Amino acid sequence: MSKLNVDQKTIKELLTDKSANFLIPDYQRPYAWEENECRTLWDDIFSFAFPDSNKDLFRANDEYFLGAIVTYKNESGQSEVIDGQQRLTTIMLLLRAFYDRFEHMADQPSKDMRKNISQCIWRTDEFGNADMTNLKIDSEVATDDEKEEFLVILRSGEIAKTATSKYVLNYRFFEKEINTFVEEYPSYFAYLPARILNNCILLPIEADSQDTALRIFSTLNDRGLPLADADIFKAQFYKYYEKKGMKSEFIDNWKALSSVTDKIFQPSNGTPMDELFTKYMYFIRASERNKSSTTEALRKFYEHDKYNRLLREHTISDLMSLVDFWESIVEQDSERFSEEVLKKLFVLKYAPNSMWEYITSVYYLSSRDNDGNLCNSAFAVFLSKITAFIFAYSLTNPGVNALRTPIYTEMIKLYSGQLCDFADFKFEENHVRNVLENYKFTNNRMVTRSMVTWYAFTFEDQQRPSSDRVSFDIEHIYAKERHNKENKLENPEKLEDLGNKILLEKTINIRASDYRFEDKKKYYMGYTDAKGKIHAASIIKEYRELVQKEDFLEGDIEHRGRQINNKFIEYLDIEGLIRK
């Protein structure tokens, strides 16, 4: 069981402790507070210290809670700050500004307060005298080019006139507010820092490990973003490349990776950069011939053997190549991919799960040429194979966990230069047919959209949408509303049969959804309204055949359903996935 040390402390108790030695670690994000946050902090503290702007209304036992500071002791004995970086950094800037303002004050309370503040900022000797070269906080944030300005401010209180970092701007803000405060409330001055040190409360939570600290952070933090796995990886890379004298190059590459992943990945869990590392993880698993269906958590996987899987010469270049590949997919890059490939990728966009992305990443990294390109014809063959298998397996063996065993096996083949053929996982035709005939293809099931999209692209010359912004609904050809009004279906469950489902652009579906079939035709095929406005036809080719019918009834649902089922089984057979 994880151990925690939790002990509410005043700012003075926390920072004057002899063991106080805080580190903003390299995997943290850069300091982000701006004047708005600092002003809120200042106003809140002032209102607390001087209720109704009156120092005498303050009670000595009043407390103001500033939040938690989550840390863990690293191997060097420093308290690495996992949560609370922003407020701790800001408090140190505020205290340094107060320290400077007390410099020329000769009265004993001011001298005492200045010494108290010094003991919060710097380490002291046995007589309580501050060593101004030895701070109680340090920063190693990898992508914060301005962190040195923070440390210089704390050491000397000096800032360059041209400096514009958030540290500098916030320090200047506090200097200005303190000066204004002294002018307006000269007799109150010493009370404010005293009440900040003695009555403002922090909740330090010291965990026994980094993992525990990160879990606590994720639980407590409901506003900021928790540290992602990729933030931890960034820190490891930073140390690795710093030793090689390539720190700046790494930071540039990391920023480029982060920029592209933010644009192209929208994972349901984790960050876009985490998603990139997840895709790469499967390539490493394949290289290790790991077909275990148990998948380690991302950070656990990479931290194995002191991050040996991660810290390799080619990792960053692999990631750059992989993210470029996925950017081309998202942008439907017709210069990189053939039209055949782009159509197959469009169908896979609506796959019932994300396993196709992981095996495709392994295929790319294993099959690319020296320029990072794939053979389009071979890529099309691969995409057709995995589409057939994943769609069928999702019907016969529902759930992504079931899919891991065959997919992981094929990943290893791909890494070894073999073809992906699913030789050990072929389907029984009768079983597939029985599943297709009895499956409830409700619209909330991902595989319903998968099958409807696949079938749309079995029609010759079916076009891709001209823009990724075009979105599709699943259209009930025989409308639910029609059934509710006419009640002519012998088996109302036929409404949810695959034979009654077809892709339709959302903009058209809104207009056509509740009409009888004879009225829907004009929406499917496009028309010009009374005002002369042209309403475009659907790009789905099958509508050209459907509108030739006078009506679309229960028998038509059954007939079209059989057509789809037969076509899909034929597809599996062509791909060599039916057991003979």
Backbone hydrogen bonds, N-H to C=O, Kabsch-Sander energy under -0.5 kcal/mol:
donor,donor_aa,acceptor,acceptor_aa,energy
5,N,206,E,-2.5
6,V,4,L,-0.6
7,D,204,P,-1.4
9,K,202,L,-2.6
11,I,196,I,-0.5
11,I,200,C,-1.7
12,K,197,L,-2.3
14,L,10,T,-2.5
15,L,11,I,-2.6
16,T,12,K,-2.3
17,D,13,E,-0.6
20,A,17,D,-1.9
22,F,136,K,-3.0
23,L,79,S,-2.4
24,I,138,D,-3.3
28,Q,25,P,-1.6
38,C,34,E,-2.0
39,R,35,E,-3.1
40,T,36,N,-2.1
41,L,37,E,-2.2
42,W,38,C,-2.8
43,D,39,R,-3.1
44,D,40,T,-2.5
45,I,41,L,-2.5
46,F,42,W,-2.7
47,S,43,D,-2.5
48,F,44,D,-1.9
49,A,45,I,-2.9
50,F,46,F,-2.5
53,S,50,F,-2.4
54,N,51,P,-1.6
57,L,54,N,-1.2
58,F,55,K,-1.0
62,D,59,R,-2.3
64,Y,199,N,-2.3
66,L,64,Y,-0.5
66,L,201,I,-3.4
67,G,201,I,-0.6
69,I,203,L,-1.9
70,V,83,D,-1.9
71,T,69,I,-0.6
71,T,205,I,-2.8
72,Y,80,E,-1.1
73,K,207,A,-0.7
74,N,72,Y,-0.5
74,N,78,Q,-2.7
77,G,74,N,-2.0
79,S,21,N,-2.9
80,E,72,Y,-2.6
80,E,78,Q,-1.0
81,V,23,L,-2.6
82,I,70,V,-3.0
82,I,80,E,-0.7
83,D,70,V,-1.6
88,L,84,G,-2.7
89,T,85,Q,-2.6
90,T,86,Q,-2.1
91,I,87,R,-2.5
92,M,88,L,-2.0
93,L,89,T,-1.9
94,L,90,T,-2.5
95,L,91,I,-2.7
96,R,92,M,-2.1
97,A,93,L,-2.0
98,F,94,L,-2.0
99,Y,95,L,-2.6
100,D,96,R,-2.1
101,R,97,A,-1.7
102,F,98,F,-1.5
103,E,100,D,-1.4
105,M,102,F,-1.8
106,A,104,H,-0.5
111,K,107,D,-2.0
112,D,108,Q,-3.0
113,M,109,P,-2.4
114,R,110,S,-2.4
115,K,111,K,-2.1
116,N,112,D,-2.4
117,I,113,M,-2.6
118,S,114,R,-2.3
119,Q,115,K,-1.7
120,C,116,N,-0.6
120,C,117,I,-1.3
121,I,117,I,-1.4
122,W,118,S,-2.7
123,R,134,N,-3.0
125,D,129,N,-2.2
128,G,125,D,-2.1
131,D,123,R,-3.1
132,M,130,A,-0.8
134,N,131,D,-2.4
135,L,133,T,-0.6
136,K,121,I,-2.4
138,D,22,F,-1.7
140,E,24,I,-3.0
142,A,26,D,-2.2
144,D,141,V,-1.3
145,D,143,T,-0.9
147,K,144,D,-1.3
149,E,146,E,-1.3
150,F,146,E,-0.9
151,L,147,K,-1.6
152,V,148,E,-2.4
153,I,149,E,-2.3
154,L,150,F,-2.1
155,R,151,L,-2.3
156,S,152,V,-2.9
157,G,152,V,-0.9
157,G,153,I,-1.6
158,E,152,V,-0.6
163,A,160,A,-1.3
169,L,165,S,-2.8
170,N,166,K,-2.3
171,Y,167,Y,-2.2
172,R,168,V,-2.7
173,F,169,L,-1.9
174,F,170,N,-2.3
175,E,171,Y,-2.3
176,K,172,R,-2.5
177,E,173,F,-2.5
178,I,174,F,-2.6
179,N,175,E,-2.4
180,T,176,K,-2.4
181,F,177,E,-2.5
182,V,178,I,-2.6
183,E,179,N,-2.0
184,E,180,T,-2.2
185,Y,181,F,-3.1
188,Y,185,Y,-1.6
189,F,185,Y,-0.7
189,F,186,P,-0.7
191,Y,188,Y,-1.5
192,L,188,Y,-1.0
192,L,189,F,-0.9
194,A,190,A,-1.3
195,R,191,Y,-2.6
196,I,192,L,-2.1
197,L,193,P,-2.6
198,N,194,A,-2.5
199,N,195,R,-1.7
200,C,195,R,-0.5
200,C,196,I,-1.0
201,I,64,Y,-3.4
201,I,199,N,-0.5
202,L,9,K,-3.2
203,L,67,G,-2.3
205,I,69,I,-3.0
206,E,5,N,-2.9
206,E,204,P,-0.6
207,A,71,T,-3.2
207,A,205,I,-0.7
208,D,3,K,-0.9
213,A,209,S,-2.2
214,L,210,Q,-2.5
215,R,211,D,-2.1
216,I,212,T,-2.3
217,F,213,A,-2.4
218,S,214,L,-2.3
219,T,215,R,-1.6
220,L,216,I,-2.9
221,N,217,F,-2.9
222,D,220,L,-0.8
231,D,228,A,-0.7
232,I,228,A,-1.2
232,I,229,D,-0.5
233,F,229,D,-2.1
234,K,230,A,-2.4
235,A,231,D,-1.5
236,Q,232,I,-1.7
237,F,233,F,-2.7
238,Y,234,K,-2.6
239,K,235,A,-2.1
240,Y,236,Q,-2.2
241,Y,237,F,-3.1
242,E,238,Y,-2.1
243,K,239,K,-1.8
244,K,240,Y,-0.8
245,G,242,E,-1.2
246,M,241,Y,-3.1
250,F,246,M,-2.3
251,I,247,K,-2.5
252,D,248,S,-2.2
253,N,249,E,-2.3
254,W,250,F,-3.0
255,K,251,I,-2.4
256,A,252,D,-2.0
257,L,253,N,-2.6
258,S,254,W,-2.9
259,S,255,K,-2.2
260,V,256,A,-2.0
261,T,257,L,-2.7
262,D,258,S,-2.2
263,K,259,S,-0.9
264,I,260,V,-2.0
265,F,261,T,-2.5
275,E,271,T,-1.9
276,L,272,P,-1.5
277,F,273,M,-2.1
278,T,274,D,-2.1
279,K,275,E,-2.3
280,Y,276,L,-2.0
281,M,277,F,-1.9
282,Y,278,T,-1.3
283,F,279,K,-0.8
284,I,280,Y,-1.9
285,R,281,M,-2.8
286,A,282,Y,-2.2
287,S,283,F,-2.0
288,E,284,I,-1.5
289,R,286,A,-1.5
290,N,285,R,-2.6
291,K,289,R,-0.8
295,T,293,S,-0.7
296,E,294,T,-0.6
301,F,297,A,-2.5
302,Y,298,L,-2.1
303,E,299,R,-2.3
304,H,300,K,-0.6
304,H,301,F,-0.7
306,K,303,E,-1.0
307,Y,303,E,-0.7
308,N,304,H,-1.3
308,N,305,D,-0.6
309,R,304,H,-0.7
310,L,307,Y,-0.9
311,L,307,Y,-2.8
312,R,310,L,-2.1
315,T,312,R,-1.3
316,I,312,R,-0.5
318,D,314,H,-2.6
319,L,315,T,-2.6
320,M,316,I,-2.5
321,S,317,S,-2.2
322,L,318,D,-2.8
323,V,319,L,-2.6
324,D,320,M,-1.6
325,F,321,S,-2.0
326,W,322,L,-2.1
327,E,323,V,-2.0
328,S,324,D,-1.8
329,I,325,F,-1.6
330,V,326,W,-2.6
331,E,327,E,-2.3
332,Q,329,I,-1.3
333,D,328,S,-2.5
334,S,332,Q,-0.9
336,R,333,D,-0.6
337,F,333,D,-2.4
342,L,338,S,-2.4
343,K,339,E,-2.2
344,K,340,E,-1.8
345,L,341,V,-2.4
346,F,342,L,-1.9
347,V,343,K,-1.9
348,L,344,K,-2.1
349,K,345,L,-1.3
350,Y,347,V,-1.6
351,A,348,L,-2.2
357,E,354,S,-1.2
358,Y,354,S,-1.1
359,I,355,M,-2.2
360,T,356,W,-1.9
361,S,357,E,-1.7
362,V,358,Y,-1.8
363,Y,359,I,-2.4
364,Y,360,T,-2.6
365,L,361,S,-2.4
366,S,362,V,-1.8
367,S,363,Y,-1.8
368,R,364,Y,-2.0
369,D,373,N,-2.4
372,G,369,D,-2.1
376,N,374,L,-0.6
379,F,375,C,-2.5
380,A,376,N,-2.4
381,V,377,S,-1.7
382,F,378,A,-2.2
383,L,379,F,-2.6
384,S,380,A,-2.3
385,K,381,V,-2.0
386,I,382,F,-2.4
387,T,383,L,-2.1
388,A,384,S,-2.1
389,F,385,K,-2.3
390,I,386,I,-2.8
391,F,387,T,-2.2
392,A,388,A,-2.0
393,Y,389,F,-3.2
394,S,390,I,-1.9
395,L,391,F,-0.7
395,L,392,A,-0.9
396,T,392,A,-2.4
397,N,393,Y,-2.9
402,A,399,G,-0.6
403,L,399,G,-0.9
404,R,400,V,-0.7
404,R,401,N,-0.9
405,T,401,N,-0.5
407,I,403,L,-2.1
408,Y,404,R,-3.2
409,T,405,T,-1.6
410,E,406,P,-2.1
411,M,407,I,-2.1
412,I,408,Y,-1.6
413,K,409,T,-1.4
414,L,410,E,-2.5
415,Y,411,M,-2.3
416,S,412,I,-1.7
417,G,414,L,-1.6
418,Q,413,K,-2.7
421,D,419,L,-0.8
425,F,422,F,-2.0
427,F,577,L,-3.3
429,E,427,F,-0.6
432,V,428,E,-2.3
433,R,429,E,-2.6
434,N,430,N,-2.3
435,V,431,H,-2.3
436,L,432,V,-2.7
437,E,433,R,-2.2
438,N,434,N,-1.2
439,Y,435,V,-1.5
441,F,439,Y,-1.0
441,F,496,E,-0.6
442,T,440,K,-2.0
445,R,442,T,-1.7
446,M,444,N,-0.5
448,T,445,R,-1.3
449,R,445,R,-1.0
450,S,446,M,-1.9
451,M,447,V,-2.6
452,V,448,T,-2.4
453,T,449,R,-2.4
454,W,450,S,-2.5
455,Y,451,M,-2.6
456,A,452,V,-1.8
457,F,453,T,-1.4
458,T,455,Y,-1.7
459,F,456,A,-0.9
462,Q,459,F,-1.7
463,Q,539,I,-0.6
470,V,467,S,-1.5
473,D,504,L,-3.3
475,E,473,D,-0.7
475,E,502,I,-3.3
477,I,475,E,-0.8
477,I,500,N,-2.1
479,A,477,I,-0.9
483,H,479,A,-1.8
484,N,480,K,-2.4
485,K,481,E,-1.8
486,E,482,R,-3.0
487,N,483,H,-2.5
494,K,491,N,-2.4
495,L,492,P,-1.8
496,E,493,E,-1.6
497,D,494,K,-1.6
500,N,497,D,-1.8
501,K,498,L,-1.7
502,I,475,E,-1.4
504,L,473,D,-2.0
506,K,471,S,-2.7
508,I,505,E,-0.7
509,N,505,E,-2.9
510,I,506,K,-2.0
511,R,507,T,-0.6
511,R,508,I,-0.7
512,A,508,I,-2.2
513,S,509,N,-2.1
515,Y,512,A,-1.4
519,D,516,R,-0.9
520,K,516,R,-1.6
521,K,517,F,-1.3
523,Y,520,K,-0.9
524,Y,520,K,-2.2
525,M,521,K,-2.5
526,G,522,K,-1.3
527,Y,535,H,-1.7
529,D,527,Y,-0.5
529,D,533,K,-2.6
532,G,529,D,-2.2
535,H,527,Y,-3.5
535,H,533,K,-0.5
536,A,534,I,-0.6
538,S,524,Y,-2.6
541,K,539,I,-0.6
543,Y,540,I,-1.3
544,R,541,K,-2.2
545,E,541,K,-0.5
545,E,542,E,-1.1
546,L,542,E,-2.3
547,V,543,Y,-2.4
548,Q,545,E,-1.5
549,K,546,L,-1.9
557,I,553,L,-1.9
558,E,554,E,-2.0
559,H,555,G,-2.6
560,R,556,D,-2.7
561,G,557,I,-2.2
562,R,558,E,-2.1
563,Q,559,H,-2.0
564,I,560,R,-2.4
565,N,561,G,-2.5
566,N,562,R,-2.8
567,K,563,Q,-2.4
568,F,564,I,-2.3
569,I,565,N,-2.4
570,E,566,N,-2.5
571,Y,567,K,-2.1
572,L,568,F,-2.4
573,D,569,I,-2.2
574,I,570,E,-2.7
575,E,571,Y,-2.0
576,G,573,D,-1.7
577,L,572,L,-2.9
579,R,427,F,-3.3
579,R,577,L,-0.5
